[in-house]
Amino acid sequence: MTEREGGRHLPGHIQAAIERTLARQHRDEAGRPADSAGVAWEGRDLTGPGVGDSANPLHAFDHDDGTADPAWAPVLDRLAAGQAGEADVVAVLSRMRVFAAVLPTVAERDAHGGDKEADVALVTLRAADGRTAMPVFTSVPALTAWHPQARPVAAWMPRACLSAADEGAELVVVDPGAERTFVVRRPAVWALAQQRDWTPSYRDEELARELAAVVDLVPGLERIALAPGAGVASRTASGAVLPGGGSGPELRLVAYPEAALAAGGDEAGLRLMAATLQQVLGEVEALAERADSVEITVGRG
């Protein structure tokens, strides 16, 4: 057993934890502690400027006061007033620092029920439809108001979305429990993680062209129109409606039947058309990638 200075022995569970940590460390060819690329830490110069106005080269947040980005409230105001859309909100998020929430967890317990090894874990949620969602917060006060025991971890929003994808979360919820909560749906989460621009599926002209190409495969169908789904809108905590930030359905496909079918009042024929369309749409890869959730309605006239 390893001894500390003065001949004192470390408790067994602490020594075991140290040995596990040392075993997981990356090392270079000479056996020295190294980074994940196998480059030794020894002799490395970590001085110099950081990202943005940070003086720390290891992170970008040493001047961060934990308050919300000044661009956040105005873009939500514009969304509420109909002067901005969901894509504008996501564009602002792509440049924002947010806080993920972590909680301590017990990885192991000893034979007497005491903590043997502690760890921390990202907090995830279960959405109403059963999917996994990850909460992020625009400020430390918003996080601690939501969960007093949670601890903030600062990250750029694209990095937080990358972590969400790694955790299997399809949704990222911005400021849950606040007056205004905005849900970033799966296609936008993936776009943010890849640092790509995002276009909502109901505004996606390329997707509209791909869907128009399947019209001839559905008997009785004349055209398909794209519109925001019933789940795009959200409500503030006080009950006001926001035209964005909802958790889905994101896309409404309106199937317009040919004039003869529409005029004939053939409800069975209309149902068959809708069912066939649904089956055909299941083969459109772009729809699965760019739309978080879809609802189909039959247009009249």
C-alpha positions, 0 to 999 in steps of 0.5 A: 500500500502506498504511504503518505508523508509521515508514514500514514496510509491512504484509506483503501477506497481512496487508494483504489480510486487514485489507481483507477484514475492513473490507469485511465491517464493518457501517456506518451511513448516514454510513459509520461502523462500526456493528452489524448493525442499522446503529447506529453504535458511536461514542458508545454507552455500554456501561457498566452491569450485565450479565446475572445477577451479571455486571458486564459488559453484553456477556456473563454469564460474567465470574464463571464459574470454568469448573466444572460447574453444581451442578444437573447431577450431582444430576439425573443421579443422580436419573435413574440412580435412576429418580427423574427422567426425560429431560424433567427432565434437559433442563429443567435443561439449559435453565437451564445454561451450557455450553461449546462447543468451537472449533478454529483452522482455516486459511481460506486459504494463500499461494503458499508454503504458509504460513497466509494467513488463520486462523479458528476453527470449532465442533467437530462430530461424526459420530454412528454413524447418520451424523447430525451431532452437536455436543459441549458440555461442562459444565465446562472440564476436561471439554472439555480432557480430551476435546480438549486443543487445543480452546478453550471458548466459554461459552454458555447451552444454548438458545443452543448448541442454536441454533448446533447447528441452524445447523450442521445438527447434529440431536444435541447430546452433553453431555460426550462421553468423560466417565463420564456422557454425555447425548445431547440428541436432535433434538426436544429440541434444537429445543425448547431452541433455541426455549426451549420445554418438551420432552416425550419422544415416548413420554410425549406424550399429544397425539401418542398421540391423533394416532396413535390417529386413524390406527388405522382406516386400517390393516386388522387393527390394533386399537390403538397403544401408545407406549413408550420405544425401545431407544435411550433408555437409555445406558451410563456409561463404567464400564458402568452403565445410565442410563434416558435420554440415548441417541441413539435409537431414541427411540420404540417403537410397539407395534401390537396386531392385532385379536383375529381376526388375532392368534389366527389365526397369520397371519404374512403378515397381521401383516407386511402390517399392520405395513407398512401402518402404517409407510406411514400413519405417514409422513404424520403430521407430528407424529410426524416433528416430535416423535420423533427415531427410531421403531421398530415392533413387533407386540404379542401379546395 
